[in-house]
Amino acid sequence: MTGDGPHYRLGPGVAAVATGAGGALVRVLGPDRVGVSRPGDLPLRLLTHFAGPRTRESWVDGDSGGDDVGGAAARAFAEALEHRVLVADGGGQAGELDQAAVDQVAAALIGHLVRLRAHLAASDPGTAPPGDPALVLHLSLHLVRELADQVAVAHRARSAAVAADLAEGGPVRLHLGCGEHPMAGWVNIDLVSPAADLRVDVRDGLPFADDSAEAVYIAHLLEHLEYPADAGAVLAECVRVLAPGAVLRVAVPDIAAFARAYVEGRAEFFAEFERRWERAPSASPLAAFLHYAGAGEFPWVADRHRFGYDEATLAALLAGSGLVGVRRCVPGDSRVGDPRLDYSWANEATGAGLPYTLIMEGEVPR
Ligand SMILES: C[S@@+](CC[C@H](N)C(=O)[O-])C[C@H]1O[C@@H](n2cnc3c(N)ncnc32)[C@H](O)[C@@H]1O
């Protein structure tokens, strides 16, 4: 929060602004006093300014006026309060997060943006909608970014505190992407799983000190990250926290086997996999292959695969992140020395004579 004194934040009235876009913005804040269709306009700036809790003074005193002089900022503020576009900030905690609803809205938002971009690209001058779509987009960007920043800051502070507790007893073993399979003696990390000891997005870094981990297991997670940028950055972060000589183990779908099964028409490979995974059958072996290889779903689906690895590609990524002694492992074979690591049925199972999983290890140079 900024400044002393009472703070105000966006309230329920802003929904009318959001749903009605430009037109409603004029209605909510008064058509005779404020314009809405040019960059830097007053209501838009008011909304973006109060995306995080702010004092009245930070708005009224900070308003340079622009075309709107003589208390326009103060009037816009008063009207926003009257119509509950702004409300006093109680500083209370948000209610319990409905993750499914958040996912649904986020996916819909991205979908609408893609649609909007296509329509705007295709629209002729003169057929554009009333108001200024770029302004509404600008407002949306600002609000979403502000929210993401606020959540990230709060979350980072909490993750650091949780991680400090978990690391208190000495070197840690990190299990990344644990899902519903936490392992005792490991720090189980996942973006969303309630079974995790620490819920973080591994793309934001690992809240552990350099050289503080004696092993990392990345368990069917790497294929969910963008290749090579995010996957490479996460591996580099693992290397940072691993002590010299410590081992990193990765399990991902063996995409060379999936490709071979497709090319050789081994339909049983896909059928068996989908049976074991209790997943609705894909429309065809090609649809299944593309799904596992990261090309099957809309880009914004949160838990989709984003890439598929074969041995050469994963070995290069591991070596590129600074690991040495990189090699393929069979299930049960590990320098980590914990027989529980291959807990996933997919690590051991084969279909039509081909492995489903590629398991590799490398170690940090001493
Ligand atoms: C396919 S599941 C694997 C679960 C478990 N390791 C297993 O093999 O049964 C992938 C897991 O990675 C987690 N995950 C995906 N992206 C992540 C990210 N960016 N940061 C942290 N966890 C992530 C998901 O929440 C999910 O639990």
The ligand as an SDF file (V2000), in Angstrom:
LIG
                    3D

 27 29  0  0  0  0  0  0  0  0999 V2000
    2.1520  -35.0520  -14.6250 C   0  0  0  0  0  0  0  0  0  0  0  0
    2.1120  -34.4520  -12.9840 S   0  0  0  0  0  0  0  0  0  0  0  0
    3.2990  -35.5260  -12.2200 C   0  0  0  0  0  0  0  0  0  0  0  0
    2.9470  -35.8300  -10.7890 C   0  0  0  0  0  0  0  0  0  0  0  0
    3.8520  -36.8780  -10.1220 C   0  0  0  0  0  0  0  0  0  0  0  0
    5.2330  -36.4630  -10.1040 N   0  0  0  0  0  0  0  0  0  0  0  0
    3.7260  -38.2160  -10.8440 C   0  0  0  0  0  0  0  0  0  0  0  0
    4.6590  -38.5770  -11.5610 O   0  0  0  0  0  0  0  0  0  0  0  0
    2.6840  -38.8650  -10.6870 O   0  0  0  0  0  0  0  0  0  0  0  0
    2.9930  -32.9190  -13.1250 C   0  0  0  0  0  0  0  0  0  0  0  0
    3.0050  -32.1050  -11.8370 C   0  0  0  0  0  0  0  0  0  0  0  0
    3.8140  -30.9640  -12.0320 O   0  0  0  0  0  0  0  0  0  0  0  0
    3.1810  -29.8570  -11.4550 C   0  0  0  0  0  0  0  0  0  0  0  0
    3.6090  -28.6470  -12.1730 N   0  0  0  0  0  0  0  0  0  0  0  0
    3.3480  -28.3180  -13.4550 C   0  0  0  0  0  0  0  0  0  0  0  0
    3.9030  -27.1490  -13.7500 N   0  0  0  0  0  0  0  0  0  0  0  0
    4.5340  -26.7090  -12.6320 C   0  0  0  0  0  0  0  0  0  0  0  0
    5.2850  -25.5560  -12.3050 C   0  0  0  0  0  0  0  0  0  0  0  0
    5.4940  -24.6090  -13.2110 N   0  0  0  0  0  0  0  0  0  0  0  0
    5.7850  -25.4340  -11.0510 N   0  0  0  0  0  0  0  0  0  0  0  0
    5.5620  -26.4000  -10.1280 C   0  0  0  0  0  0  0  0  0  0  0  0
    4.8590  -27.5240  -10.3760 N   0  0  0  0  0  0  0  0  0  0  0  0
    4.3500  -27.6780  -11.6100 C   0  0  0  0  0  0  0  0  0  0  0  0
    1.7020  -30.1130  -11.6260 C   0  0  0  0  0  0  0  0  0  0  0  0
    0.9270  -29.3870  -10.6890 O   0  0  0  0  0  0  0  0  0  0  0  0
    1.6160  -31.6180  -11.4370 C   0  0  0  0  0  0  0  0  0  0  0  0
    1.3430  -31.9820  -10.1120 O   0  0  0  0  0  0  0  0  0  0  0  0
  1  2  1  0
  2  3  1  0
  2 10  1  0
  3  4  1  0
  4  5  1  0
  5  6  1  0
  5  7  1  0
  7  8  2  0
  7  9  1  0
 10 11  1  0
 11 12  1  0
 11 26  1  0
 12 13  1  0
 13 14  1  0
 13 24  1  0
 14 15  1  0
 14 23  1  0
 15 16  2  0
 16 17  1  0
 17 18  1  0
 17 23  2  0
 18 19  1  0
 18 20  2  0
 20 21  1  0
 21 22  2  0
 22 23  1  0
 24 25  1  0
 24 26  1  0
 26 27  1  0
M  CHG  2   2   1   9  -1
M  END
$$$$
